[in-house]
């Protein structure tokens, strides 16, 4: 597949229409069937592919930054009798295995961004399902705060993936039905194995939707529920800022942004992801931050980091190991982090902190080995120390004549949580919770030996051994099975409790990754392969 962009703008949307009226927004889905991301399929019945979801992700992000005055977002369909038929089956059937898995990850992260906007930005979401709502369409509705269904004798909600395709709902539907909506397990079992779904009063009784309205009262029901949600939403935010295009410089072996650079060594299957520290004159007061807008360093840098991570996932699938590096003055990062903490109640500062947290979670969930390299010129401090804490291993240069240091800031204490709700420090010291408070209370930067003794880095090596030890570790890592490493890393990165988000990724992604390779789904006679064909699937009935 040719590389594609993860950036778009409402002026260029093909499949969504964003309407803003004061404190209300409406996202209308009208998928153009003849404009898929790839030409092998058509997007009928408001089914979606990655291109449709890239637009949705952009809309959710822009609503937070450009329209903070919006309190309620109504998601509905511009088509009659169909809300959304879910992910396009022919797209899935014709996609490579890595693309299918990364597609599911992206759609999950987009739905989680909706829930994040509701919980932490005070923008509530209402799904107005004005027709058939199937598979990923219902999973989109499940991400919203409330779900309304048209009562026309036809419209139903369904998760038909198991009976029709031999796979699982790919965007958290199983988890949200029982964990978020708290549908009884036995009813959920019936619901997820009935391909035609559930409609009418039973959908309300079972807790699958929150309201049922005939066509003549549907808009009135939307208005009433939107008003109720608005009463829970935040107000008095803004004015919004405009998010500009990132426009990186792309060559065969590098992607260069303003503050982030991705260097590619595809022969060795490695990459360097380098983040530069903020400049000395970075704005630090709410007025100056608001004036800087999208150019403010943490907003711009973490948008660039996010884009680079998506490119790594989709466009460079054979890259197995990413070396995480930082460059610049640690003092600049710590000074900025102080402002991020001091002004966290300012709407824009809050949104930037939330974006930083989402981007770091995307890093955690990326199926690449991550080694942090803390060497001469590094600024591994505060919010940028999170890159090293997210890594599977960290290597730090021990050079007493030109000391390299790491330092913590209040941003390491809870502003940037992982998917399971713990900070990376809490996850690192799961058996020593007192260690976290001790480290956060420390105001002094730590040189290599002290950082190793404190447990903040894996290996501290002097200038004689550093390069050789790192080179051997890279060679060893790149010789191991990528499948085994993906499973190992995902199992080790999220020690401790589970949340809805970590269940979606830890359980669903693991199971779907396996199921997408099984003959019962994608074999010559598998259910996903045979979808839409006259012959029934043929299953191997052995269960493992």
N, C-alpha and C positions, 0 to 999 in steps of 0.2 A: 504494500500500500504506500502511495506517495505521502510524504509528510503533510500534515494539515495544521492549521493554527487553532490554539485554544482560546484565542482572543476574538471577540466580536463586539458588536454595538447594536443597540435597538434599531438604528437606522438600517442595519444590514440583516436583521432577523428575517429568516425565511418561514419559520414555523410558529413563532409566538408573536403576539401583539401585546405591548405593555401600555396600559392606559392609566393615567394618574389624574385623580380629581381630589384636590385638597389632601385630606388625611386618609384617603382610600386609594387602593391600586387594584387593577384587574389584569390578570395574566390570562389571555385567551389563547388556547391551543388550536391551531388550524394547520396541521402538518401538510406540507406540499408533497404529495405522493411521488411526484416525478423529480424531486430534488434530494435524493439520499446522499449520504457521505460517499458511498461507492455505488457504481451503476448496476450492480448485480441484482437489485431488488427494488420494489416500490413500497412506499410507506403508506399503505392503505389503512383506513379506519383510525386515523390519528395514532398509528403505531409509531414508535420512535427509534432512532438510532443515536449514535454518539453526537452527530451534528445537532440534533434536536436538544439533547441534554446540555451541550456546550452553551447553547443559547439560554436555557433555563438557569444554569449556574451563573451566567453573566448577569441575568436579570435579578437574581437573588442578591448577588454582590452589589449591583448598582443601586438597588432599592435601599440598602443599608448605608451607602456612602453618599449617593446623589440625592436621595429622597428620604432623609431621616424623619421628615414630618409624617410619613405614611405610618398609620397605626395598624391597618388591616389590609391584607392582600388576599383577594379572591381569585382562586385558580379555577377556571372553567373551560369549556370547549366552545369553539365557534361553529362546530359542526352539529347538525341535528341528530339526535338519538345515539350519539356516541361521545363519551367523555374521552377515553383513551383505551386503546386495545393493548397497551403495554409495549414491551420491547419487540421490535419486528422479528418474527420467527425466521424468516428467510435470511435476514441479516445475520442472525446468530448461527444458522446452519451453514452459511458460507464463510464465516469468519474463522481465523486461526484460533487455536486454543488460547495462546497468550492474549490475543485481542479480546476474546470473550471474557476472560477473567478480569482484565484491566477495565473493560467496559463496565462490568458489574461493580468494580471498586469505585469508578468515577461516579456512577449513578448513586451509589450509596453515600459518597461524600457530599454530593449535591443535596440529597434528602436530609442528611445530617446538618448541612448548612441552613436549611429551612428551619429545622428544630432549634438550632443554635440562635438564629435570628429571633425566634419566638421567645426563647428562654432568657437571652442575654441582651438583645437589642430592643425588645419590646415591640417587635413587628409580628403581629399574629397572622396566621394563615388559615383560610377557610377553603375547603374543597367543595365546589358546587358541581356535583356529578350529574350532568344533565343528559345522561344516556348510559350505555353499556360501559362498565368500568372494570377492566380485566387485567390480571397479571400486574405488570409494572405500572399500569394506570391506577390500580387500587393501591399499589405501594406508594405512589406519589401522594394519593389522598391520605394514606396512613401517616405520612410525614406532617400533615397539617394538624392544626389544633382541633378542628371540627370537620365533620364530613356530612354533607347533605346529599340526598339521593332523590331523583325525580321519580314520582309514583305514577307511572304510565302503563303498568302491567307488563312492561318489557325490560326496563332498566334493572340491572343487577350488578352486584359487586362479586368478584371471583378471583381466586388464585388457582388457575387451571394447569399450572406447570407440571405437577406430578401426574395427573391422569392423561394429559394430552401430549406432553413432551418428554417425559421421563427424566426431567431435571427439577431443580428447586426454584421457587421464586427468588430472583437474583438480587433484590434490592431491599432486603430486611423484612419482607412481609410476614414471614413465619414468626419472627421475634416480636414485631410490633403488635401483631394480633393478640398474642398472649401476655407480653410484658407491658406494652403501652396501653392497649385498649382493654386488657385483662379479660379477654373472652375465655370462657370455660374451655379447658383442654379438650373435652370430648366434642364440644360443638366445633372447636377449631379443627379437629380431626375430620369431621364431616365436611366442613366448609372447604378445606384444602384438598379434598378428593372428589368433590362434585364439580365437574368441569363447567356446568352451566351457572354455577354460583348461587347466591342467595339474594332475593329481592323482597320488596314490600315490607310489611310489618315484621316479618321474621328477621330481616336485616337489622331493624331497630331493636327488636327484642333480644337478639343475640349480642348486641353491642358492636356490630360491624359498621354502623353509621349512627349519626346523632339525630337526624331528622329526616322526615319523609314528606314530600309536598307534591300535590298535583301540579300540572303545568301552569294552571291559572294562578297558583299561589307561590310558585317557585321563587320568583324575584323578591316577593315580599318576605319569604322565609330567609333568603340570603341577607336582605337588609336587616332583619331582626337579629340574626346570629352575628352579623358583622358589628352591629351596635353593641351587643353583649361582649364581644371580643375586644372592641375598642375601649371599653370600660376597664379592661385589664392591661391595656397597652401603655407604653411610655408616651409621654408628650413633651412638648417644649424643646425638641432637639433641632439642631441645624444652625445656620443654613447649610445645605449640602455642598459637596465639592464634586467636581467632574473628574472621573477616572480617565486618564489619557492612555493612549496605546503604548505598549512597551517597546515595540520595534527593535528587537535585538539584531545584532549583526551575526549572520549565520554563514559559516564556512564548513568545509568537509570535516575539520577536526576541532571546531570550537563554536560556541554560541556565547556572544559577549553582550551583556546588558550594561547599564550604568554602574551598578554596584555588585553584580554577580557575574561570574564567568564559569562556563562549563567547558572543560577541555576533555576531548575524547581521544582515547587510544584504543581503537576498535580491534586492532590486531591482538592486543593483550587482554581485551575485554575489560578494560578499566576506564574510569573517568575521574577527573578532579573537579570538584564543585567548590568554588572559591567565593567567599562572601567578604566584601571590603567593609571596613568600619565606617561609621558616619563621619562627615567632615567636621572640622573644628567649629564651624559656624552654623551647625544644625540648630534649627529653632527649638526653643525649650519652654516658651510660654504659650498659653492657650491662644492668645491673639496671633502670635507669629506662626504657630502650628496651623491654625485655620487659614492664614494667608498663604502658607506654603502649599496647602492642599495635597494633591496627589504626588507632588514632588518631595514631600517630607520623607526623610530617609527611611524610617522603619516601614512606612506604607509602601514606598517604591521598592525597597530592597526585598521585602517579603513577598510582594506580588511577583517580582522577578524570580525569586527562589521557587515559588509555587509553580510558575510556568516552566522552569527548568526541570522540576521533578516530573511534571506531566510529560514533557518531551522525553525524558529518560525512560519512563514507563512504556510509552507507545511507540516511539521512533527508534529507540536504541535497546531493543530487547535482549541482545546478546551481551550487553555490558553487564557484568556480574558484580563488580566491586566498585564502589564510589568512595574516593578519598575526600573527606570533608576538611576544608582548610579555611582559615580566616586571615585577613591581612589588615594592618592598620594599628591605631593606638588604642590599647585597652581602656585608657582614661576616657576616650570619646564615647565608648559604649556605656561605661558606667555612668557618665554624666547624662547621657540620653535616658538610660534606664531610670535614673532618679526622677526625671521629668515624667516618664511614663507612669511611674508610681504616684508621684505627687499630684498629677492632674488626671487621674484615672476616671474621675466623675465627669469630666468634659466629654461630650458625646463622641467627638472625633477621636480623641485619645483612646476612649473605650473601644471604639470600633477597630482601631489599629491593633490594640492588644488582642482582640478576639481574632483578627486576621492572622496575626503572628502565631497564635495558638493553633488555629486550623492548619496553617502551613506546616508547622512542626509535626502535627498529627499525620499529615500526608506523608511527611518524611518517615515517621515511625512505621507507616503501613506500606511503604514501598518495598517491593520484593527484590531488593539488591542488598548485598553485604555492604556495611557501612563501617569504614575505618576513619577515625579522626586523627589528623596529623597536626600536632601542635609543635611548630618549629620556629626558627628565627623569623621575626616579622609577624607572628600570630597575634591576634587580639581576642583570645579565647576567654571572654569575660561576660558576666551577666547573661543577657538574652542570647548572645552568640555562644556562650558556654553550653547552651542547650543543644547545639549541634554535636558537641563532643559527648554529652550525656545521652543523646539519642543513638550514638554509634554503638556497634557491636563490640568494638575495641577502640582504645585510644593510645597513641604513641606520642610521647613528649620528649623533646630534646632537653638533656641536662647539660647545660653549658654555663658553669659558674662565672666565667669571664663576661659573657653576654647573656644574662639570665632571661629565660623564657618563663612567663608566669601564667597562671589561671586565677580568676577572681570571680566571686559571687556577688549578686546584687539582689534586691527585693524581688526582681522579676523571676528569680529561680524558686521563689517560695510559694507559688500557687497560681500565678497569672497565666501560666502556659501548661495546663494539664495534659496528660496523655488521654487516650481513648477510654481508659478504665477509671479515670477520675483522679488518679494519683499524679503527683509531679514526677519528673524523671529522677530527682534526688530521692524521693520517698521510695520509688521502685528500686533504685540502686541499693538503698540501705534498708530493705524490708525487714531485716532482722535487727537493725540498730536505729530505731526511730529517733532516739536521742541525738544521734550523729547528725541528722538533718538540721536540727535546731542549732547545734554547736557550729556547724559550717556556716549557716545563714547569719549567725551572730558575729562571725569573724569578718573584720573589715580589711584585713591585709591580704594582698595577693600572695599566692603560693608558688614558689619555685618548684622545679620538677621533682626533686626528692620528697619535698613536703607534700606535694600533690599526690604522689604515688602512695605515701604513707597514709594520707587522708582518705584514700580510696577513690579519688576523683579521676585518675587515669589508670590504664592497664599496665603500661610499660613506660618507665623512664630510662633512657639510655644516653650515654655520653656521646660526644661528637665523633668518637672513633667507631662506636658500634651502631649508632642510630640508623644510618642509611642502610647498612647491611641487614640489620634486624628487620627493618620495615620491608626491604626488598624480599627477603625470604618469606615473611608473612604474606605478602601480596602473591608471590608465586604459589605458595601452598594453598591459599584460599581459592585461587583461580583454577586449581587442579581438581577441586572437589565437585561432586554432583550438584548442579544448580537446583534441582528439585529437592534434594535432601537439605541443602542450605536454606532454601525458602521455608521449609517446614520447621527446621531447627530454629531459625531466627525468629519466626513468628511465635514459636512456643516460649522462647527465652525473653523476648522484649517486654512482655506484659505480665510480669509477676504480680501476684496479689489478687485483689477482688475483681469481679466482672461488673460491667455496666451493659446497658442495652447496646451501646455502640461497640464495645469490645466483643460482645456476643455475635453481633452482625458480622464483624470482620473475622474474629477468631474461629467461629463455628461455620457460618455460612460460606465464607470464602474458602475455607479448607475443604468443606464438603463439596461445594460446587466445582472447585478446582479438580477434584477427583472424579466427580460425576461427569463433567464435560469431556473426560477422556474414556469413559466406559462405553463399550459397544452397545449397551442397552439404550444409551442416549444418542451417540454419534457414530455407531457402527453402520455398516451397509444397510442393515434392517432396523436401525435404532429409531426411537420415537421422534427425536428431533430431526433426524435425516429424512424420515418418511412423512413429516407433517405436510398436509395438503395433497398428499398422493393417495391414490385409491387403495393401496395395499396397507394392511395393518402392520404395526411393528412386530418384530419377533424378539422375544426376550430370552436371555439366559436366566433361568429361574433360581440359580444358586444365590444365596444371600451371604455376604461377607461383612 
